[in-house]
Amino acid sequence: MQAQRQDLQEVVSRFKPSDSAYQAFEKFAVRRYAIYSDNDHLNPQQELERYAEKIKAQKVFVKGIGHCGRKSGVKELPEVIRMLDED
C-alpha cells in the first residue's frame, strides 16, 4: 500500500499542464469551480490555489476535507449542492 501511495504522489508531482492545455480547457468549460482544502494529503493548498487561478475558476475552499475522497470520509459537499442549485 505504501508503494501505491508513493507512485500516486510521484504522478501528482509531475502534473504540470502546459499553458496551451489551460487555454484549451477554458474553451470547453464555461463554468469552472476549484474545490480544495487546507489538508489535502497529495497537493499543497498553495498549489491548488495556483491551479484555480490558471483555469480562472471560482475558488471554493472547504476546510478540513482533505483530498475529498474515501480517506477523508467525505460523503457530501453542501457547497457543491448549492452551486448546482444556483445554476
C-alpha positions as CSV (number, residue, x, y, z in Angstrom):
1,M,0.0,0.0,0.0
2,Q,2.9,2.4,0.8
3,A,4.3,1.8,-2.7
4,Q,1.0,2.7,-4.3
5,R,0.8,5.9,-2.3
6,Q,4.4,6.8,-3.4
7,D,3.5,6.0,-7.0
8,L,0.4,8.3,-6.8
9,Q,2.4,11.1,-5.2
10,E,5.0,10.8,-8.0
11,V,2.3,11.1,-10.7
12,V,0.7,14.0,-9.0
13,S,4.0,15.8,-8.6
14,R,4.5,15.6,-12.4
15,F,1.1,17.0,-13.2
16,K,2.1,20.3,-14.7
17,P,-0.3,21.2,-17.6
18,S,1.1,23.4,-20.3
19,D,-0.3,26.9,-21.0
20,S,-1.9,25.6,-24.1
21,A,-3.7,22.9,-22.1
22,Y,-5.0,25.6,-19.8
23,Q,-6.2,27.6,-22.7
24,A,-7.9,24.6,-24.3
25,F,-9.6,23.8,-21.0
26,E,-11.1,27.3,-20.8
27,K,-12.8,26.8,-24.2
28,F,-14.5,23.6,-23.0
29,A,-15.5,24.6,-19.5
30,V,-17.8,27.5,-19.3
31,R,-18.4,27.3,-15.5
32,R,-15.3,26.5,-13.6
33,Y,-15.0,25.7,-9.9
34,A,-12.0,24.7,-7.9
35,I,-12.9,22.9,-4.7
36,Y,-9.9,22.4,-2.4
37,S,-8.9,22.1,1.3
38,D,-6.2,23.0,3.7
39,N,-5.3,19.4,4.4
40,D,-5.1,17.6,1.1
41,H,-2.5,14.8,1.6
42,L,-1.5,14.9,-2.1
43,N,-1.5,18.6,-3.0
44,P,-0.4,21.6,-1.0
45,Q,-3.1,24.3,-0.7
46,Q,-0.9,26.9,-2.5
47,E,-0.6,24.6,-5.5
48,L,-4.3,24.0,-5.6
49,E,-5.0,27.8,-5.5
50,R,-2.5,28.3,-8.3
51,Y,-4.3,25.8,-10.5
52,A,-7.6,27.5,-9.7
53,E,-6.1,30.8,-10.9
54,K,-4.7,29.3,-14.0
55,I,-8.0,27.9,-15.1
56,K,-9.8,31.1,-14.0
57,A,-12.1,29.1,-11.7
58,Q,-14.2,30.3,-8.8
59,K,-12.3,29.1,-5.7
60,V,-14.3,27.0,-3.2
61,F,-12.3,26.5,-0.1
62,V,-13.7,23.8,2.3
63,K,-11.7,23.5,5.5
64,G,-10.7,20.0,6.6
65,I,-11.9,17.9,3.7
66,G,-8.6,16.5,2.7
67,H,-8.5,15.2,-0.9
68,C,-12.3,14.8,-0.9
69,G,-12.0,11.0,-1.1
70,R,-12.8,8.0,0.9
71,K,-9.9,8.6,3.3
72,S,-11.3,11.9,4.3
73,G,-14.7,10.5,5.0
74,V,-16.4,13.0,2.7
75,K,-19.8,11.8,1.6
76,E,-21.4,15.0,0.6
77,L,-20.3,18.6,-0.1
78,P,-23.1,21.0,0.6
79,E,-21.0,23.7,-1.2
80,V,-21.3,21.7,-4.4
81,I,-25.0,21.2,-4.0
82,R,-25.5,24.9,-3.5
83,M,-23.5,25.7,-6.7
84,L,-25.6,23.2,-8.7
85,D,-28.8,24.6,-7.3
86,E,-27.7,28.1,-8.3
87,D,-27.1,27.1,-11.9
